[in-house]
Amino acid sequence: MSEPTFYSLEQVAEMLQVSERTIMREIKAGKIRAFKAGRALRFTPESVQEYIRHQEIKPGDDLGEGKEPDAA
């Protein structure tokens, strides 16, 4: 089956295994591009791939606020 031309908010959240609320925050922060089709948000496959590339963790990157659990 061919790749869809556009993805919905629900599809993008499901693909990235995050909530729709998280995707909405990322849109507002300018981290992922979307457009409105009527009242619905839509994403191009390219905008989703671009978001993934920009979220890629590289060696030496800070992994966030939490600390890794200590080895027992």
Backbone as a ProteinNet text record, in pm:
[ID]
protein_1_A
[PRIMARY]
MSEPTFYSLEQVAEMLQVSERTIMREIKAGKIRAFKAGRALRFTPESVQEYIRHQEIKPGDDLGEGKEPDAA
[TERTIARY]
83.9	0	88.7	45.9	128.1	111.1	210.6	210.8	104.8	28.8	-72.4	-8.8	-85.1	-36.4	-23.3	-118.7	-118.1	-151.6	-108	-140.6	-226.3	-313	-393.4	-314.2	-364.7	-304.1	-300	-408.5	-415.5	-312.2	-296.7	-199.9	-56.8	-23.5	112.5	141.7	46.8	66	85.8	7.9	20.2	154.9	196.6	325.4	441.3	436.2	546.2	528.2	417.6	386	387.8	321.5	303.6	157.7	118.1	-20.2	-41.9	-168.8	-203.7	-166	-176.5	-139.6	8.9	93.6	237	260.1	191.2	206.4	160.1	51.7	4	109.4	174	281.6	396.9	430.9	541.7	507.2	381.2	338.1	354.2	303	309.9	453.5	543.5	685.1	759.6	691.2	755.2	845.4	828.8	916.1	866.2	736.8	681.1	581.8	588.1	501.8	370.9	262.5	129.7	52.5	-58.8	-147.3	-290.7	-381.5	-522	-594.1	-673.8	-765.2	-904.2	-967.9	-1091.4	-1056.2	-1114.7	-1082.5	-975	-943.4	-851.1	-706.8	-616.8	-473.7	-425.9	-335.7	-277.1	-125.6	-54.7	91.6	135.7	236.4	292.1	390.6	410.7	513.1	649.9	679.4	808.5	821.9	714.4	723.5	744.4	683	702.4	846.1	898.8	1037	1136.5	1110.4	1196.9	1196.9	1079.9	1070.2	1152.5	1139.1	1214.9	1364.9	1409.5	1553.6	1604	1524	1566.3	1562.9	1488.7	1481	1586.8	1660.7	1761.6	1863.9	1894.6	1992.6	2129.7	2224.9	2361.5	2451.4	2563	2653.6	2689.4	2679.2	2712.4	2594.7	2479.7	2361.7	2307.6	2252.4	2183.5	2054.8	2029.4	1912.6	1790.8	1796.3	1679.6	1705.8	1598.7	1609.8	1629.1	1572.9	1582.9	1720.8	1756.1	1884.4	1861.4	1960.5	1953.7	1959.8	1886.1	1892.2	2032.3	2072.5	2203	2201.1	2312.2	2323.3	2337.1	2265.3	2269.2	2380.5
-117.5	0	124.2	226.5	347	433.5	516.3	606.8	714.7	749	853.7	987.7	1071.4	1204.8	1291.1	1274.8	1352.4	1262.5	1303.2	1231.9	1321.6	1259.9	1333.2	1346.2	1430.1	1445.2	1310.4	1237.6	1106.4	1009.9	1009	919	953.6	1082.6	1124.3	1087.6	1113.6	1078.6	927.7	850.3	704.7	657.9	715.9	677.7	704.1	817.8	858.4	807.1	740.2	682.1	787.9	899.3	1007.7	1050.4	1137	1183.2	1292.7	1312.1	1421.1	1555.1	1563.2	1686	1717.2	1614.7	1634.9	1689.4	1635.1	1684.6	1829.8	1863.8	2002.5	2095.8	2053.3	2135.1	2152.1	2047.6	2054.7	2148	2149.9	2243.9	2386.5	2413.1	2548.5	2593.6	2498.2	2530.6	2543.9	2516.1	2526.6	2409.5	2297.3	2181.9	2087.5	2092.1	2009.8	2096	2084.1	2164.9	2091.8	2168.3	2114.9	2223.5	2184.4	2282.3	2241.9	2335.5	2308.2	2282.4	2176.7	2145.9	2155.2	2268.8	2295	2313.2	2231.7	2237.5	2137.1	2045.1	1936.3	1973.7	1929	1946	1832.3	1863.4	1762.9	1784	1674.7	1673.6	1603.1	1657.8	1587.4	1481.8	1374.7	1277	1343	1442.1	1511.8	1587.3	1650	1725.1	1630.3	1511.6	1413.5	1361.6	1330.7	1282.8	1389.5	1514.3	1625.3	1636.9	1624.8	1629.7	1517.7	1399	1284.1	1309.5	1359	1387.3	1489	1591.2	1694.6	1645.5	1540.2	1485.4	1377.8	1343.9	1238.3	1272.7	1175	1192.6	1153.4	1241.7	1217.8	1192.3	1125	1101.2	1232.6	1231.5	1349.2	1441.4	1416	1498.8	1476.4	1582.4	1571.6	1493.6	1392.5	1308.1	1356.5	1473.8	1528.5	1557.3	1587.1	1628	1511.2	1398.1	1281.4	1218.1	1151.7	1081.7	935.5	873.9	730.6	659.8	552.3	481.2	428.4	436.1	382.7	231.5	176.3	30.3	-20	-123.9	-177.8	-276.5
0	0	0	-70.3	-78.6	45.4	68.7	184.3	164.4	270	254.7	221.3	153	118.4	243.2	337.2	460.3	577.2	696.8	819.8	908.4	986.3	1084.5	1214.5	1304.2	1436.4	1507.3	1502.3	1567.3	1509.5	1377.7	1314.4	1354	1356.3	1391.9	1537	1625.3	1766.6	1781.2	1710.3	1716.7	1660.9	1548.4	1487.7	1582.2	1650.8	1738.7	1881.6	1906.3	2036.6	2147.4	2118.9	2214.6	2210.7	2301.9	2303.8	2198.9	2165.6	2074.9	2138.5	2269.5	2341.2	2320.2	2322	2298.2	2158	2059.6	1922.3	1913.7	1981.8	1981.9	2041.8	2149.7	2210.2	2111.6	2040	1944.4	1828.2	1787.5	1682.4	1733.3	1852.5	1910.2	1932	1960.3	1981.1	1848.2	1738.1	1606.4	1573.8	1642.2	1621.6	1513.1	1483.7	1376.7	1299.1	1168	1081.8	1054.6	1056.6	1026.5	952.7	894.9	833.6	863.7	846.3	873	742.5	743	633.5	695.2	678.5	752.1	898.6	984	1127.2	1166.2	1077.8	1110.4	1080.6	1167.7	1142.8	1053.8	963.6	875.2	870.4	847.7	843.8	716.6	651.4	536.4	587	511.2	550.9	568.4	485.1	495.6	627.4	673.1	799.3	917.3	911.1	1017.9	1015.7	897.6	886.9	931.6	895.9	938	1091	1152.1	1297.9	1360.3	1307.2	1360	1347.8	1233.7	1214.3	1316.3	1343.5	1439	1583.4	1609.6	1745.4	1769.6	1666.6	1678.7	1786.6	1868.9	1975.6	1922.6	1943.4	1897.5	2018.6	1999	2111.9	2181.5	2313.2	2392.4	2418.3	2352.7	2375.6	2515.8	2573.5	2701.4	2677.7	2759.8	2740.3	2816.8	2872.6	2940.2	3086.4	3156.7	3296.7	3390.2	3357.5	3446.2	3440.1	3546.3	3549.8	3520.4	3462.3	3438.9	3575.7	3591.4	3719.9	3746.8	3872.6	3911.5	3903.8	3860.3	3857.4	4000.7	4033.8	4171.4	4187.8
[MASK]
++++++++++++++++++++++++++++++++++++++++++++++++++++++++++++++++++++++++

